[in-house]
Amino acid sequence: MANKTVKVGLVQLSCSGNVAENMEKTIAGVRTAAQKGAQVVVLQELFRSLYFCDVEDYDNFLLAESIPGPSTETLGALAKELGVVIVASLFEKRAEGLYHNTTAVLDADGTYLGKYRKMHIPDDPGYFEKFYFTPGDLGYKVFPTKFGKIGVLICWDQWYPEAARITALKGADFLVYPTAIGWALHQDAQTNEDQYNAWQTIQRSHSVANGIPVVSVNRTGIEGPMQFWGGSFVSNAFGRVTYKAPHLEEEIHVEELDLTGSDRYRTHWPFLRDRRIDSYDPITKRFLDEE
């Protein structure tokens, strides 16, 4: 296999309550990533606003938009101008009273390639996403872009190896996870460290199990009772962290992924070869307490 690489830009920003300001800041971030050589630019989860799911407030539904719609038109034109793929996490209004946490993919010629709707929806203190979002119904998605086949998952999907596996089996060259996760301000340092390490470790394990790189882009900054922990990172096809962003600062970074490594790791560590797919039916059960 000829050497195949792709340069991926990670745009880790803080957000304000001003939607227009956040969009302009993000556009500037995409431009900076492109200037640094990015071919694919991945934006953080719900970049147009503050992370509004920390409260249950009906007014926040006014932040939603159709997809495709105004943001994909703006970002599609930007993608075409810069010749980059943009992976953009948005709040989708599908119909009156029906909303999704959705990521759109714009190809390097500005073409809208489609969307992935977040499958796993959390409901925890500070993350009241079930109030806002209907679980995804498009299944797991891989988008064939100019610079490779991108498997898109979103934040809470990170904790589910089944989601990463299915997306990898659909032919993804690498996985991307737009993310919004942070530390409660009252937590101690050890809890903070444990939470971040668990978050990074589970995603690195997806690289190892599937033999493909993972790109995870988180927001930073303090919003309400939350310090979003940044720490966006890239792991290679064997789970080694090749880049980690700072926790408390904005960062725009471009990382070159070596897609050739997938063939090497999958050959020498043939997890896909040895999968016992005939034995996995029980995974479709909620819990194995009854036979």
C-alpha positions in Angstrom: 0.0 0.0 0.0 1.3 3.4 -0.9 1.9 5.8 1.9 -1.4 7.5 2.7 -1.8 10.3 5.1 -4.4 13.0 5.9 -3.8 16.2 7.9 -6.6 16.8 10.4 -7.3 20.1 12.1 -8.7 20.1 15.7 -10.5 23.3 16.6 -10.7 23.5 20.4 -12.4 26.7 21.5 -14.3 28.3 24.4 -17.8 29.6 23.6 -20.0 32.5 24.6 -23.8 33.1 24.6 -23.6 34.9 21.3 -24.3 32.5 18.4 -23.0 34.9 15.7 -19.8 35.5 17.7 -19.2 31.7 18.1 -19.7 31.1 14.4 -17.3 33.8 13.4 -14.7 32.5 15.9 -15.1 29.0 14.6 -14.8 30.2 11.0 -11.6 31.9 12.0 -10.4 28.7 13.6 -11.1 26.7 10.4 -9.2 29.3 8.4 -6.2 29.0 10.8 -6.3 25.2 10.6 -6.4 25.4 6.8 -3.4 27.8 6.8 -1.6 25.2 8.9 -2.2 22.6 6.2 -5.4 20.9 7.4 -7.3 18.8 4.8 -10.1 17.8 7.3 -11.2 20.2 10.1 -13.2 18.8 13.0 -15.2 21.1 15.2 -16.3 20.6 18.8 -19.8 19.5 19.8 -22.5 22.1 19.5 -19.9 24.9 18.7 -22.5 27.5 17.9 -23.6 28.1 21.5 -22.8 27.5 25.1 -23.4 23.9 26.1 -27.1 24.5 26.9 -27.8 21.0 28.1 -26.6 21.9 31.6 -30.2 23.1 32.2 -33.6 22.1 31.1 -35.0 25.3 29.4 -37.5 25.4 26.6 -36.0 28.6 25.3 -32.9 26.7 24.2 -34.9 25.0 21.5 -34.7 28.3 19.6 -31.0 27.5 19.0 -31.9 24.6 16.7 -31.9 24.7 12.9 -32.6 22.5 9.9 -29.8 20.4 8.4 -29.0 21.1 5.7 -29.7 24.7 6.6 -28.0 28.1 7.3 -24.9 26.7 9.1 -24.2 24.0 6.5 -24.6 26.7 3.7 -22.1 28.9 5.5 -19.6 26.1 6.2 -20.1 24.5 2.8 -19.0 27.8 1.2 -16.1 28.0 3.5 -15.1 24.4 2.8 -15.2 25.1 -0.9 -13.2 28.3 -0.6 -10.4 26.6 1.5 -10.5 23.2 -0.1 -11.0 21.4 3.2 -13.5 18.9 4.6 -15.5 20.3 7.6 -17.1 18.1 10.3 -19.6 20.3 12.0 -21.7 19.4 15.1 -25.1 21.2 15.1 -28.4 21.3 17.0 -30.9 19.9 14.4 -34.6 20.8 14.3 -36.1 18.0 12.3 -39.7 19.0 12.8 -41.8 20.8 15.4 -41.0 19.1 18.7 -38.4 16.8 17.2 -34.7 17.5 17.6 -31.4 15.8 17.3 -27.8 16.2 18.2 -26.4 16.0 14.7 -23.1 16.3 12.9 -22.9 17.4 9.2 -20.1 16.7 6.9 -19.1 19.1 4.1 -16.7 17.9 1.5 -13.7 19.9 0.2 -15.7 21.2 -2.8 -18.5 22.4 -0.5 -20.8 19.5 -1.1 -23.1 18.5 1.8 -22.4 14.8 2.2 -25.0 14.1 4.8 -25.3 13.8 8.6 -25.0 11.5 11.5 -27.4 11.8 14.4 -26.0 11.0 17.9 -27.2 7.5 18.9 -26.4 7.5 22.6 -28.0 10.3 24.6 -26.9 11.0 28.2 -29.0 12.2 31.1 -26.8 13.1 34.0 -26.4 16.2 36.3 -25.1 18.9 34.0 -25.8 16.8 30.8 -29.6 16.8 30.4 -29.5 15.8 26.8 -32.6 13.6 26.8 -34.6 16.7 27.4 -33.5 18.1 24.1 -32.5 15.2 21.8 -34.2 12.3 20.2 -31.8 9.3 19.7 -30.4 9.0 16.2 -32.2 6.9 13.7 -29.8 7.0 10.8 -27.6 4.3 12.1 -23.8 4.5 12.1 -22.3 6.5 9.3 -19.1 6.7 7.3 -18.6 9.6 4.9 -16.5 9.2 1.7 -14.7 12.6 1.5 -11.9 13.8 -0.8 -9.4 13.0 1.9 -10.6 9.7 3.2 -13.6 7.8 4.7 -14.5 9.5 7.9 -16.5 7.7 10.6 -18.4 10.2 12.7 -19.6 9.6 16.2 -20.5 12.2 18.9 -19.4 12.6 22.6 -21.4 10.1 24.7 -21.0 7.6 21.8 -17.3 7.6 22.9 -18.1 5.1 25.8 -19.6 2.4 23.6 -17.2 0.0 21.8 -20.1 -1.3 19.8 -20.5 2.1 18.1 -16.8 2.4 17.2 -16.8 -1.3 16.0 -19.7 -0.9 13.7 -18.4 2.4 12.2 -15.0 0.8 11.7 -16.6 -2.2 10.0 -18.3 0.1 7.6 -14.9 1.1 6.3 -13.9 4.2 8.2 -10.3 5.2 7.7 -10.4 7.0 11.1 -13.0 8.0 13.7 -13.9 11.5 14.8 -15.7 12.5 18.0 -17.0 16.1 18.4 -17.3 16.5 22.1 -18.4 18.6 25.0 -17.4 17.3 28.4 -15.9 18.9 31.5 -15.3 18.8 35.2 -17.7 20.1 37.8 -16.0 23.1 39.4 -16.4 21.6 42.9 -14.4 18.4 42.1 -11.0 17.6 43.5 -7.9 17.2 41.3 -7.8 13.4 41.6 -11.4 13.0 40.4 -10.6 15.3 37.5 -7.6 13.3 36.5 -9.5 10.0 36.8 -12.3 11.3 34.6 -10.1 12.6 31.9 -8.0 9.5 31.8 -11.0 7.2 31.5 -12.4 9.4 28.7 -9.1 9.3 26.8 -8.5 5.6 27.5 -11.8 4.3 26.2 -11.3 6.2 22.9 -7.7 4.9 22.6 -9.1 1.4 23.0 -11.3 2.0 19.9 -8.1 2.7 18.0 -6.5 -0.5 19.3 -9.5 -2.8 18.8 -10.2 -1.5 15.3 -6.8 -0.6 14.0 -7.7 3.0 13.0 -6.8 6.5 14.3 -9.2 8.4 16.6 -9.6 12.2 16.6 -11.5 13.7 19.6 -12.2 17.4 19.7 -13.5 18.9 23.0 -14.4 22.5 24.0 -12.7 24.4 26.8 -13.6 27.3 29.1 -15.9 27.7 32.1 -19.7 27.6 31.5 -21.9 27.8 34.5 -20.8 25.1 37.0 -18.6 23.4 34.5 -14.9 23.7 33.5 -14.8 22.0 30.1 -11.6 20.1 30.1 -10.3 20.6 26.6 -7.6 17.9 26.2 -8.5 17.2 22.6 -6.3 14.4 21.3 -5.3 12.1 18.5 -4.4 8.4 18.8 -2.8 6.4 16.1 -4.1 3.0 14.8 -2.5 1.2 17.8 -3.7 3.6 20.5 -0.6 5.7 21.0 -1.4 9.4 21.7 0.3 11.4 19.0 -1.1 14.8 20.1 -2.9 16.2 23.2 -4.2 19.8 23.5 -4.0 21.7 26.7 -6.9 21.5 29.1 -7.7 25.2 29.9 -6.6 27.0 26.7 -7.9 27.3 23.2 -5.9 25.5 20.6 -6.0 24.9 16.9 -3.7 22.1 15.9 -3.1 20.1 12.7 -2.1 16.5 13.1 -1.0 14.2 10.2 -2.6 10.7 10.4 -0.7 7.8 8.9 -3.5 5.7 7.4 -1.0 3.2 6.2 -0.6 2.1 9.8 -4.0 0.5 9.9 -2.9 -2.3 7.5 0.2 -2.9 9.4 -1.5 -3.1 12.8 -4.4 -5.1 11.6 -2.0 -7.6 10.0 0.2 -8.1 13.1 -2.7 -7.8 15.6 -5.5 -9.5 13.6 -8.5 -8.7 15.9 -10.8 -8.5 13.0 -9.7 -11.9 11.6 -10.3 -13.6 15.0 -13.7 -12.1 15.8 -16.2 -14.8 16.7 -19.2 -13.2 15.1 -21.2 -16.4 15.5 -21.0 -16.0 19.3 -22.1 -12.3 19.7 -25.9 -12.6 19.6 -26.2 -12.0 23.4 -24.8 -8.4 22.9 -28.2 -7.4 21.6 -29.8 -8.1 25.0 -30.1 -5.4 27.6 -28.8 -7.7 30.4 -28.3 -11.4 30.5 -30.3 -12.1 33.7 -32.9 -14.3 31.9 -32.4 -17.1 29.5 
